[in-house]
Amino acid sequence: MSIRNVLFFDYPRAYLDDQEDLLRIFKNVGKRGAFIMQQDLLDFEVTLAKYTGSKYAIGVANATDGLEFSWMALGLRSGDEVICCSHTMLATAAAIKTAGGVPVPVELDDDGLLDPAAVEAAINPRTVGIMPTQLNGRTCKMDKIMAIAEKNHFFVVEDAAQALGSRYKGQHAGTFGDVAAISFFPAKVLGCLGDGGGVITNDYGVFDKIYQLHDHGRDVEGEVKSWGRNSRLDNLQAAILNHRIATYDQIILRRRAIAAMYQQQLGDMEELKLPPAPDADPDHFDIYQNYELQADRRDELKNFLAKNNIGTLIQWGGKAVHQWKHLGFLVRLPKVEHFFERCIMFPMNIFIDDADINYVCEKVREFYRK
Ligand SMILES: Cc1ncc(COP(=O)(O)O)c(C=O)c1O
């Protein structure tokens, strides 16, 4: 098999493959001078709400702000504890912290997502909320998490940064709890050409507060009702997202096909624990934001693949949230820590073709044959 070059993610192609349409959009937006809070943004907010089955959507500057605003809008107070998974991006826990609360990271389940049993075990009188991350494009078992939340009258903010299009039992990620945020970072399945985010909710009160927070305290009518910041999604980015969301479902199907190929070619390997296959459980519809697996001799495998021009990624600097020593967490989470010794992400994006996947799988098999 000849040598190929399979990048983990090809950032220039996020522009180059779409160049003609993007230039048309730049010209169109530029000619109108439609830079801030214009029709493209309003259109995108309507589309996003409709796509996710939410009543309200707000374009924000990035998902991190959206998550922080969510907790602020729910009235998080100093010392309030929120339970989240330690296998998530720091932004999840940071949003709780910067909104004034205390993030309480806990263990993952067999899917690598927030474990409902660990949530129950972490509840104490200071707990006010749960923050599941719909990680890698897979939605947590939200019926279990919502049952815990309802029983204890907890708020739920979903970190759906990686989960636009993901569903659990037919319901869209981000619509189970009080509010959720989605990211449009360029490497996301729906990515723009810079930072971008969206908040979705069915609660008008939450929508109204987040709207004010993201636009200098102004409500939808322009009346200043509170102190706010500037965290608006650029109109140009919204125009790009309007263009890209039109073919989004096809992109998800391609990613699911890639996951099925990995499963078919590597599913029998004892050295690997692959993520659930697309058809493994009818309750889950995964969009494969990432293809994250666990591997024996993970670091050696990564080096071997790199020598064969295959890009892989160990997410978030190779550490779970609670493992960053300057952040002051004292907890030990053996399952998460074991996971972070073994986890690796294989290429998963629309720039790779079937021959690339075959090459990756062949090289993985070759490594373990040695
Ligand atoms: C799970 C998770 N949460 C939050 C974020 C933050 O999103 P953003 O970069 O749009 O602030 C990301 C982005 O990578 C993410 O993957």
The ligand as an SDF file (V2000), in Angstrom:
LIG
                    3D

 16 16  0  0  0  0  0  0  0  0999 V2000
  -17.1770   20.0980   24.7950 C   0  0  0  0  0  0  0  0  0  0  0  0
  -16.8810   21.5330   24.4780 C   0  0  0  0  0  0  0  0  0  0  0  0
  -17.3840   22.4880   25.2680 N   0  0  0  0  0  0  0  0  0  0  0  0
  -17.1850   23.7930   25.0170 C   0  0  0  0  0  0  0  0  0  0  0  0
  -16.4370   24.1910   23.9370 C   0  0  0  0  0  0  0  0  0  0  0  0
  -16.1870   25.6420   23.7290 C   0  0  0  0  0  0  0  0  0  0  0  0
  -16.6240   26.0810   22.4880 O   0  0  0  0  0  0  0  0  0  0  0  0
  -16.0780   27.4550   21.8890 P   0  0  0  0  0  0  0  0  0  0  0  0
  -14.7090   27.1940   21.3620 O   0  0  0  0  0  0  0  0  0  0  0  0
  -17.0570   27.8050   20.8080 O   0  0  0  0  0  0  0  0  0  0  0  0
  -16.0790   28.4460   23.0030 O   0  0  0  0  0  0  0  0  0  0  0  0
  -15.9040   23.2420   23.0730 C   0  0  0  0  0  0  0  0  0  0  0  0
  -15.1030   23.6520   21.8950 C   0  0  0  0  0  0  0  0  0  0  0  0
  -14.1700   23.0590   21.4670 O   0  0  0  0  0  0  0  0  0  0  0  0
  -16.1190   21.8710   23.3440 C   0  0  0  0  0  0  0  0  0  0  0  0
  -15.6120   20.9220   22.5660 O   0  0  0  0  0  0  0  0  0  0  0  0
  1  2  1  0
  2  3  1  0
  2 15  2  0
  3  4  2  0
  4  5  1  0
  5  6  1  0
  5 12  2  0
  6  7  1  0
  7  8  1  0
  8  9  2  0
  8 10  1  0
  8 11  1  0
 12 13  1  0
 12 15  1  0
 13 14  2  0
 15 16  1  0
M  END
$$$$
